[in-house]
Amino acid sequence: MSVNKAIFDHETRGWVDLIPRRVAKQNLSSDLKTKWLVVGAGFTGLSCARRLAELNPQDKVVIVDAREIGQNASGRNSGYAVAHSHFSGLFKESQLSQYERVDRINQAGLNSLRSLIVDNNIDCDFSDSGIYHTAADNNSSKECDHFIDYLAKRKINHTPLSRVQLEEHLGTKWYKKGVKVENGALVQPAKLVFALADKLPKNVTLYENTPVLKMSKGRVNVLVVPNATITAEKVIMACNYESLAHGQPKQRAVGVTLSGSITRVLSKDELVSLGSQPLWGVLSLHSGGATVRLTSDGRISIRNTAEYNNQTLLTDYQLLKRQQIHRQAFDNRFPQLVHVPFEHLYSGVEGVSANKTNIFEKLSDNLFYAGCYNGSGITKGTAFGMSMAEFACDQKSELLTDCLETAKASWLPPKPFLDIGAWYTTKQRFKGVGKDR
Ligand SMILES: Cc1cc2nc3c(=O)[nH]c(=O)nc-3n(C[C@H](O)[C@H](O)[C@H](O)COP(=O)(O)OP(=O)(O)OC[C@H]3O[C@@H](n4cnc5c(N)ncnc54)[C@H](O)[C@@H]3O)c2cc1C
């Protein structure tokens, strides 16, 4: 029996502040038996539960989450639903099949989300208008050249942009150069994840505020939540970096804490100063750089810190400190808007692995794990969730074949070495962010 020592920190900050409050579904208060149990209701778990329900219309599927919907990475991310991953460095012919495989997974996730949004009439500010990748410093400019070369070699539709063109599009002189990848979407993450949870198929039951505290593995899995026990024939863990103590993936993913701020709604004149595009999303070509968006309701959001914080959200004090970094980056980019206050401030924790891969694994005949997307899990998590359902049902699909080829995440040492290693690795990964911060 494994005991979960995670602290499921709750707070309602960030994108959820911008939308009407959602009433959480019930927590589980009496014992139940189920064939299918999904643990974790972010993009991965929700997608997995949906696919399980489609494949097994006669079965009941149960999904539990320790928190309320949206109080996880899925509700707190920056909303870039990427179709094409950015692999840093020079294009390598020998890696072509790897590039293609990863993008097929991204695309499958994007297609699934797009269909769900259209079919269910989901209002989540979905914009299929592509994603900017920009360079603010010399190293990132080199990276921009590599990426443009990569996109050209792979015949991915893209538009290289000079400093002047970027200023015309985005209203900032900050970037030296950039490229717009035309395939990719932006979403309001909290709106999307709320709707995905509220529009689950009828044979799925969701319990929120239901942390799994213990699990014993066997022919059937027995999971203990605060007021009940769940007996499940098959369990899919979609817990990102959190998992049960002694659960094998625990040592392979670690939670890194990111933070960002969102302005008030800009006035018409302020919006005019931001160039020609009605909304946009910028990803940095420095892996530790800022992500900056002009949202469809006319706000700017900026996310530019990442650190190891013992896998927890930032405290109010820490957040206020980080906001000074957000502010500096905002003022650097938009000197015409220095008077515009931030209205929202938030942090979020994301799973990363030491070798930057994801986790897609069958841990035993009736226990599966999908998660850890290193900051890019909207489309990948959706695809991994679907595909994990297929895997658990002994189905075959091209997507499953692609997911199964995911390199194994390397082992991480237990605490306290984990903390030291994670702190150091995160520092290294974000070293030299410089102007891109
Ligand atoms: C600030 C930030 C910005 C990001 N920006 C982007 C972006 O722009 N684009 C992008 O693609 N990705 C982005 N990401 C990453 C992306 O959000 C994640 O990869 C993705 O949401 C992971 O989804 P998930 O369902 O696997 O995990 P999560 O959303 O973390 O969900 C896992 C769930 O499991 C639950 N859980 C854990 N343990 C238990 C337990 N024992 N019992 C019950 N429930 C449990 C948790 O409560 C949680 O709700 C960002 C992440 C952050 C934090």
The ligand as an SDF file (V2000), in Angstrom:
LIG
                    3D

 53 58  0  0  0  0  0  0  0  0999 V2000
    2.2870   28.2410  -16.1000 C   0  0  0  0  0  0  0  0  0  0  0  0
    2.2340   27.1190  -17.1180 C   0  0  0  0  0  0  0  0  0  0  0  0
    2.2120   27.4390  -18.4680 C   0  0  0  0  0  0  0  0  0  0  0  0
    2.1150   26.4020  -19.4150 C   0  0  0  0  0  0  0  0  0  0  0  0
    1.9180   26.7470  -20.7250 N   0  0  0  0  0  0  0  0  0  0  0  0
    1.6250   25.7770  -21.6200 C   0  0  0  0  0  0  0  0  0  0  0  0
    1.2200   26.1030  -22.9430 C   0  0  0  0  0  0  0  0  0  0  0  0
    1.0710   27.2850  -23.2890 O   0  0  0  0  0  0  0  0  0  0  0  0
    0.9740   25.1000  -23.8090 N   0  0  0  0  0  0  0  0  0  0  0  0
    1.0690   23.7880  -23.4310 C   0  0  0  0  0  0  0  0  0  0  0  0
    0.8440   22.9080  -24.2640 O   0  0  0  0  0  0  0  0  0  0  0  0
    1.3980   23.4500  -22.1680 N   0  0  0  0  0  0  0  0  0  0  0  0
    1.6520   24.4000  -21.2590 C   0  0  0  0  0  0  0  0  0  0  0  0
    1.9470   24.0650  -19.9690 N   0  0  0  0  0  0  0  0  0  0  0  0
    1.9700   22.6380  -19.6210 C   0  0  0  0  0  0  0  0  0  0  0  0
    0.5670   22.0570  -19.5620 C   0  0  0  0  0  0  0  0  0  0  0  0
   -0.2810   22.8830  -18.8110 O   0  0  0  0  0  0  0  0  0  0  0  0
    0.6040   20.6650  -18.9410 C   0  0  0  0  0  0  0  0  0  0  0  0
    1.5600   19.8880  -19.6210 O   0  0  0  0  0  0  0  0  0  0  0  0
   -0.7120   19.9350  -19.0270 C   0  0  0  0  0  0  0  0  0  0  0  0
   -1.7620   20.7480  -18.5630 O   0  0  0  0  0  0  0  0  0  0  0  0
   -0.6300   18.6440  -18.2200 C   0  0  0  0  0  0  0  0  0  0  0  0
   -1.9070   18.0700  -18.1920 O   0  0  0  0  0  0  0  0  0  0  0  0
   -2.1530   16.8180  -17.2860 P   0  0  0  0  0  0  0  0  0  0  0  0
   -3.5830   16.4880  -17.3730 O   0  0  0  0  0  0  0  0  0  0  0  0
   -1.2020   15.7380  -17.6480 O   0  0  0  0  0  0  0  0  0  0  0  0
   -1.7400   17.2700  -15.8190 O   0  0  0  0  0  0  0  0  0  0  0  0
   -2.4360   18.3090  -14.8180 P   0  0  0  0  0  0  0  0  0  0  0  0
   -3.1660   19.3680  -15.5170 O   0  0  0  0  0  0  0  0  0  0  0  0
   -1.3750   18.7150  -13.8610 O   0  0  0  0  0  0  0  0  0  0  0  0
   -3.4920   17.4060  -14.0840 O   0  0  0  0  0  0  0  0  0  0  0  0
   -3.1020   16.3610  -13.2360 C   0  0  0  0  0  0  0  0  0  0  0  0
   -4.1700   16.2100  -12.1960 C   0  0  0  0  0  0  0  0  0  0  0  0
   -3.9100   15.0720  -11.3860 O   0  0  0  0  0  0  0  0  0  0  0  0
   -4.4240   15.3510  -10.1000 C   0  0  0  0  0  0  0  0  0  0  0  0
   -3.8030   14.4420   -9.1290 N   0  0  0  0  0  0  0  0  0  0  0  0
   -2.4930   14.2820   -8.8520 C   0  0  0  0  0  0  0  0  0  0  0  0
   -2.3100   13.3600   -7.9070 N   0  0  0  0  0  0  0  0  0  0  0  0
   -3.5380   12.9270   -7.5510 C   0  0  0  0  0  0  0  0  0  0  0  0
   -4.0150   11.9910   -6.6050 C   0  0  0  0  0  0  0  0  0  0  0  0
   -3.1840   11.2900   -5.8350 N   0  0  0  0  0  0  0  0  0  0  0  0
   -5.3420   11.8080   -6.4970 N   0  0  0  0  0  0  0  0  0  0  0  0
   -6.2120   12.4800   -7.2860 C   0  0  0  0  0  0  0  0  0  0  0  0
   -5.8050   13.3920   -8.2120 N   0  0  0  0  0  0  0  0  0  0  0  0
   -4.4950   13.6090   -8.3360 C   0  0  0  0  0  0  0  0  0  0  0  0
   -4.0390   16.7930   -9.8480 C   0  0  0  0  0  0  0  0  0  0  0  0
   -4.8520   17.3940   -8.8460 O   0  0  0  0  0  0  0  0  0  0  0  0
   -4.2550   17.4010  -11.2260 C   0  0  0  0  0  0  0  0  0  0  0  0
   -5.5040   18.0110  -11.3480 O   0  0  0  0  0  0  0  0  0  0  0  0
    2.1010   25.0530  -18.9990 C   0  0  0  0  0  0  0  0  0  0  0  0
    2.1460   24.7310  -17.6450 C   0  0  0  0  0  0  0  0  0  0  0  0
    2.2050   25.7460  -16.7060 C   0  0  0  0  0  0  0  0  0  0  0  0
    2.2190   25.3780  -15.2380 C   0  0  0  0  0  0  0  0  0  0  0  0
  1  2  1  0
  2  3  1  0
  2 52  2  0
  3  4  2  0
  4  5  1  0
  4 50  1  0
  5  6  2  0
  6  7  1  0
  6 13  1  0
  7  8  2  0
  7  9  1  0
  9 10  1  0
 10 11  2  0
 10 12  1  0
 12 13  2  0
 13 14  1  0
 14 15  1  0
 14 50  1  0
 15 16  1  0
 16 17  1  0
 16 18  1  0
 18 19  1  0
 18 20  1  0
 20 21  1  0
 20 22  1  0
 22 23  1  0
 23 24  1  0
 24 25  2  0
 24 26  1  0
 24 27  1  0
 27 28  1  0
 28 29  2  0
 28 30  1  0
 28 31  1  0
 31 32  1  0
 32 33  1  0
 33 34  1  0
 33 48  1  0
 34 35  1  0
 35 36  1  0
 35 46  1  0
 36 37  1  0
 36 45  1  0
 37 38  2  0
 38 39  1  0
 39 40  1  0
 39 45  2  0
 40 41  1  0
 40 42  2  0
 42 43  1  0
 43 44  2  0
 44 45  1  0
 46 47  1  0
 46 48  1  0
 48 49  1  0
 50 51  2  0
 51 52  1  0
 52 53  1  0
M  END
$$$$
